[in-house]
Amino acid sequence: MSNKDAHWEKTRSHMFVTLALWFFFSIVIFMFGSELNTMSFLGYPLAYYMTAQGSLLAFVIILFWCTGKQESIDEEFGYAEREED
């Protein structure tokens, strides 16, 4: 397997994990909104809190994790765009 193919395999696997996390935090949690509303967090129904705060925080964390992981994959296979000082 060439370096380019190995890089693409690892990038593709990383992309599927990222999309699965995105799907979970954007759709799956809200499918159970009525069940989540039986619990509360800081005085608000849990589904409301997950919509207003939790998912946004999860998306920001996923964004930073995704870019950091992709940068490490690129460096591993010699495709990094970062300049050496």
TIVO-2410 file (N, C-alpha, C; in nm, 3 decimals):
# residues 85
REC num residu      c1      c2      c3 atome chaine
REC   1      M   0.084  -0.117   0.000     N      A
REC   1      M   0.000   0.000   0.000    CA      A
REC   1      M   0.090   0.125   0.000     C      A
REC   2      S   0.061   0.216  -0.089     N      A
REC   2      S   0.142   0.337  -0.098    CA      A
REC   2      S   0.113   0.432   0.017     C      A
REC   3      N   0.201   0.528   0.033     N      A
REC   3      N   0.186   0.628   0.138    CA      A
REC   3      N   0.055   0.706   0.120     C      A
REC   4      K   0.023   0.738  -0.004     N      A
REC   4      K  -0.101   0.813  -0.034    CA      A
REC   4      K  -0.224   0.731   0.003     C      A
REC   5      D  -0.224   0.603  -0.029     N      A
REC   5      D  -0.338   0.516   0.005    CA      A
REC   5      D  -0.352   0.498   0.155     C      A
REC   6      A  -0.240   0.482   0.225     N      A
REC   6      A  -0.245   0.467   0.371    CA      A
REC   6      A  -0.298   0.595   0.436     C      A
REC   7      H  -0.255   0.710   0.384     N      A
REC   7      H  -0.303   0.837   0.436    CA      A
REC   7      H  -0.453   0.849   0.415     C      A
REC   8      W  -0.501   0.812   0.297     N      A
REC   8      W  -0.643   0.822   0.269    CA      A
REC   8      W  -0.724   0.726   0.357     C      A
REC   9      E  -0.674   0.606   0.382     N      A
REC   9      E  -0.745   0.510   0.466    CA      A
REC   9      E  -0.762   0.565   0.608     C      A
REC  10      K  -0.656   0.621   0.662     N      A
REC  10      K  -0.663   0.676   0.798    CA      A
REC  10      K  -0.752   0.799   0.801     C      A
REC  11      T  -0.744   0.885   0.700     N      A
REC  11      T  -0.828   1.004   0.694    CA      A
REC  11      T  -0.975   0.965   0.680     C      A
REC  12      R  -1.003   0.866   0.600     N      A
REC  12      R  -1.141   0.821   0.581    CA      A
REC  12      R  -1.199   0.763   0.709     C      A
REC  13      S  -1.120   0.686   0.782     N      A
REC  13      S  -1.165   0.631   0.910    CA      A
REC  13      S  -1.194   0.743   1.009     C      A
REC  14      H  -1.106   0.841   1.012     N      A
REC  14      H  -1.124   0.956   1.100    CA      A
REC  14      H  -1.250   1.034   1.063     C      A
REC  15      M  -1.276   1.048   0.934     N      A
REC  15      M  -1.394   1.119   0.887    CA      A
REC  15      M  -1.522   1.047   0.931     C      A
REC  16      F  -1.524   0.914   0.922     N      A
REC  16      F  -1.643   0.839   0.963    CA      A
REC  16      F  -1.668   0.850   1.113     C      A
REC  17      V  -1.564   0.849   1.193     N      A
REC  17      V  -1.580   0.867   1.338    CA      A
REC  17      V  -1.635   1.006   1.367     C      A
REC  18      T  -1.581   1.107   1.300     N      A
REC  18      T  -1.627   1.245   1.320    CA      A
REC  18      T  -1.773   1.259   1.280     C      A
REC  19      L  -1.812   1.202   1.168     N      A
REC  19      L  -1.951   1.209   1.124    CA      A
REC  19      L  -2.044   1.134   1.219     C      A
REC  20      A  -1.999   1.022   1.275     N      A
REC  20      A  -2.080   0.948   1.371    CA      A
REC  20      A  -2.102   1.031   1.497     C      A
REC  21      L  -1.997   1.097   1.546     N      A
REC  21      L  -2.012   1.185   1.662    CA      A
REC  21      L  -2.107   1.301   1.633     C      A
REC  22      W  -2.091   1.361   1.516     N      A
REC  22      W  -2.180   1.470   1.476    CA      A
REC  22      W  -2.325   1.422   1.471     C      A
REC  23      F  -2.349   1.306   1.410     N      A
REC  23      F  -2.483   1.250   1.400    CA      A
REC  23      F  -2.542   1.227   1.538     C      A
REC  24      F  -2.463   1.172   1.628     N      A
REC  24      F  -2.511   1.145   1.763    CA      A
REC  24      F  -2.555   1.273   1.833     C      A
REC  25      F  -2.470   1.376   1.829     N      A
REC  25      F  -2.500   1.498   1.902    CA      A
REC  25      F  -2.602   1.587   1.831     C      A
REC  26      S  -2.624   1.567   1.703     N      A
REC  26      S  -2.721   1.652   1.633    CA      A
REC  26      S  -2.857   1.586   1.616     C      A
REC  27      I  -2.864   1.454   1.614     N      A
REC  27      I  -2.991   1.388   1.585    CA      A
REC  27      I  -3.032   1.288   1.694     C      A
REC  28      V  -2.945   1.200   1.733     N      A
REC  28      V  -2.982   1.091   1.823    CA      A
REC  28      V  -3.028   1.143   1.959     C      A
REC  29      I  -2.957   1.239   2.016     N      A
REC  29      I  -2.996   1.293   2.147    CA      A
REC  29      I  -3.136   1.351   2.141     C      A
REC  30      F  -3.169   1.420   2.033     N      A
REC  30      F  -3.299   1.486   2.025    CA      A
REC  30      F  -3.412   1.391   1.990     C      A
REC  31      M  -3.380   1.271   1.945     N      A
REC  31      M  -3.483   1.170   1.923    CA      A
REC  31      M  -3.545   1.126   2.056     C      A
REC  32      F  -3.467   1.142   2.163     N      A
REC  32      F  -3.514   1.103   2.295    CA      A
REC  32      F  -3.547   1.225   2.381     C      A
REC  33      G  -3.592   1.333   2.318     N      A
REC  33      G  -3.620   1.458   2.388    CA      A
REC  33      G  -3.726   1.445   2.496     C      A
REC  34      S  -3.831   1.371   2.468     N      A
REC  34      S  -3.937   1.359   2.569    CA      A
REC  34      S  -3.888   1.282   2.691     C      A
REC  35      E  -3.805   1.180   2.671     N      A
REC  35      E  -3.748   1.106   2.783    CA      A
REC  35      E  -3.648   1.191   2.860     C      A
REC  36      L  -3.574   1.274   2.788     N      A
REC  36      L  -3.475   1.360   2.854    CA      A
REC  36      L  -3.541   1.470   2.935     C      A
REC  37      N  -3.662   1.510   2.900     N      A
REC  37      N  -3.730   1.617   2.973    CA      A
REC  37      N  -3.777   1.575   3.110     C      A
REC  38      T  -3.774   1.446   3.139     N      A
REC  38      T  -3.810   1.401   3.274    CA      A
REC  38      T  -3.699   1.435   3.373     C      A
REC  39      M  -3.577   1.460   3.326     N      A
REC  39      M  -3.465   1.498   3.411    CA      A
REC  39      M  -3.440   1.647   3.393     C      A
REC  40      S  -3.371   1.707   3.489     N      A
REC  40      S  -3.340   1.849   3.476    CA      A
REC  40      S  -3.193   1.873   3.508     C      A
REC  41      F  -3.141   1.984   3.455     N      A
REC  41      F  -3.003   2.025   3.479    CA      A
REC  41      F  -3.005   2.176   3.499     C      A
REC  42      L  -2.959   2.221   3.613     N      A
REC  42      L  -2.958   2.362   3.651    CA      A
REC  42      L  -3.099   2.424   3.645     C      A
REC  43      G  -3.199   2.342   3.674     N      A
REC  43      G  -3.336   2.391   3.677    CA      A
REC  43      G  -3.408   2.390   3.544     C      A
REC  44      Y  -3.340   2.351   3.436     N      A
REC  44      Y  -3.403   2.345   3.304    CA      A
REC  44      Y  -3.422   2.199   3.263     C      A
REC  45      P  -3.522   2.170   3.183     N      A
REC  45      P  -3.536   2.033   3.131    CA      A
REC  45      P  -3.409   1.993   3.055     C      A
REC  46      L  -3.367   1.869   3.069     N      A
REC  46      L  -3.241   1.826   3.011    CA      A
REC  46      L  -3.238   1.839   2.859     C      A
REC  47      A  -3.349   1.812   2.791     N      A
REC  47      A  -3.351   1.826   2.645    CA      A
REC  47      A  -3.328   1.971   2.604     C      A
REC  48      Y  -3.386   2.064   2.678     N      A
REC  48      Y  -3.363   2.206   2.648    CA      A
REC  48      Y  -3.216   2.240   2.669     C      A
REC  49      Y  -3.159   2.195   2.780     N      A
REC  49      Y  -3.019   2.225   2.808    CA      A
REC  49      Y  -2.928   2.166   2.700     C      A
REC  50      M  -2.957   2.042   2.659     N      A
REC  50      M  -2.874   1.978   2.556    CA      A
REC  50      M  -2.885   2.054   2.425     C      A
REC  51      T  -3.002   2.108   2.394     N      A
REC  51      T  -3.019   2.185   2.272    CA      A
REC  51      T  -2.947   2.319   2.281     C      A
REC  52      A  -2.965   2.388   2.392     N      A
REC  52      A  -2.912   2.523   2.405    CA      A
REC  52      A  -2.762   2.527   2.431     C      A
REC  53      Q  -2.711   2.435   2.508     N      A
REC  53      Q  -2.572   2.443   2.548    CA      A
REC  53      Q  -2.490   2.319   2.512     C      A
REC  54      G  -2.542   2.204   2.546     N      A
REC  54      G  -2.464   2.080   2.535    CA      A
REC  54      G  -2.419   2.047   2.394     C      A
REC  55      S  -2.509   2.056   2.299     N      A
REC  55      S  -2.472   2.021   2.162    CA      A
REC  55      S  -2.376   2.123   2.103     C      A
REC  56      L  -2.395   2.250   2.133     N      A
REC  56      L  -2.303   2.351   2.082    CA      A
REC  56      L  -2.162   2.328   2.136     C      A
REC  57      L  -2.154   2.297   2.264     N      A
REC  57      L  -2.024   2.267   2.324    CA      A
REC  57      L  -1.963   2.142   2.261     C      A
REC  58      A  -2.045   2.041   2.239     N      A
REC  58      A  -1.996   1.918   2.176    CA      A
REC  58      A  -1.945   1.945   2.035     C      A
REC  59      F  -2.012   2.029   1.958     N      A
REC  59      F  -1.968   2.060   1.822    CA      A
REC  59      F  -1.834   2.134   1.822     C      A
REC  60      V  -1.815   2.225   1.917     N      A
REC  60      V  -1.686   2.296   1.926    CA      A
REC  60      V  -1.575   2.199   1.964     C      A
REC  61      I  -1.602   2.110   2.059     N      A
REC  61      I  -1.501   2.011   2.098    CA      A
REC  61      I  -1.469   1.918   1.980     C      A
REC  62      I  -1.571   1.873   1.909     N      A
REC  62      I  -1.550   1.787   1.791    CA      A
REC  62      I  -1.466   1.860   1.686     C      A
REC  63      L  -1.493   1.988   1.666     N      A
REC  63      L  -1.419   2.067   1.568    CA      A
REC  63      L  -1.270   2.070   1.601     C      A
REC  64      F  -1.236   2.104   1.725     N      A
REC  64      F  -1.096   2.111   1.763    CA      A
REC  64      F  -1.030   1.974   1.763     C      A
REC  65      W  -1.102   1.871   1.810     N      A
REC  65      W  -1.048   1.736   1.808    CA      A
REC  65      W  -1.023   1.689   1.665     C      A
REC  66      C  -1.118   1.717   1.576     N      A
REC  66      C  -1.107   1.674   1.437    CA      A
REC  66      C  -0.986   1.738   1.368     C      A
REC  67      T  -0.968   1.867   1.386     N      A
REC  67      T  -0.855   1.934   1.320    CA      A
REC  67      T  -0.723   1.890   1.378     C      A
REC  68      G  -0.716   1.870   1.509     N      A
REC  68      G  -0.592   1.823   1.570    CA      A
REC  68      G  -0.556   1.683   1.525     C      A
REC  69      K  -0.654   1.595   1.521     N      A
REC  69      K  -0.630   1.457   1.477    CA      A
REC  69      K  -0.589   1.453   1.330     C      A
REC  70      Q  -0.656   1.533   1.245     N      A
REC  70      Q  -0.620   1.535   1.103    CA      A
REC  70      Q  -0.480   1.590   1.083     C      A
REC  71      E  -0.443   1.688   1.161     N      A
REC  71      E  -0.307   1.743   1.152    CA      A
REC  71      E  -0.203   1.637   1.189     C      A
REC  72      S  -0.232   1.558   1.291     N      A
REC  72      S  -0.138   1.452   1.328    CA      A
REC  72      S  -0.131   1.342   1.222     C      A
REC  73      I  -0.244   1.312   1.158     N      A
REC  73      I  -0.243   1.215   1.048    CA      A
REC  73      I  -0.160   1.269   0.932     C      A
REC  74      D  -0.179   1.396   0.899     N      A
REC  74      D  -0.102   1.457   0.790    CA      A
REC  74      D   0.048   1.457   0.820     C      A
REC  75      E   0.085   1.488   0.943     N      A
REC  75      E   0.227   1.487   0.980    CA      A
REC  75      E   0.284   1.346   0.974     C      A
REC  76      E   0.206   1.248   1.014     N      A
REC  76      E   0.252   1.109   1.013    CA      A
REC  76      E   0.289   1.063   0.871     C      A
REC  77      F   0.214   1.108   0.773     N      A
REC  77      F   0.237   1.063   0.636    CA      A
REC  77      F   0.308   1.166   0.549     C      A
REC  78      G   0.352   1.276   0.607     N      A
REC  78      G   0.431   1.375   0.533    CA      A
REC  78      G   0.350   1.473   0.450     C      A
REC  79      Y   0.226   1.496   0.486     N      A
REC  79      Y   0.142   1.590   0.411    CA      A
REC  79      Y   0.111   1.715   0.493     C      A
REC  80      A   0.185   1.739   0.598     N      A
REC  80      A   0.157   1.853   0.686    CA      A
REC  80      A   0.183   1.985   0.614     C      A
REC  81      E   0.099   2.084   0.645     N      A
REC  81      E   0.114   2.215   0.584    CA      A
REC  81      E   0.189   2.311   0.677     C      A
REC  82      R   0.217   2.265   0.798     N      A
REC  82      R   0.287   2.348   0.895    CA      A
REC  82      R   0.434   2.362   0.854     C      A
REC  83      E   0.483   2.486   0.859     N      A
REC  83      E   0.621   2.510   0.823    CA      A
REC  83      E   0.710   2.485   0.942     C      A
REC  84      E   0.826   2.426   0.917     N      A
REC  84      E   0.924   2.402   1.022    CA      A
REC  84      E   1.002   2.528   1.049     C      A
REC  85      D   1.020   2.563   1.175     N      A
REC  85      D   1.097   2.684   1.210    CA      A
REC  85      D   1.245   2.651   1.224     C      A
***
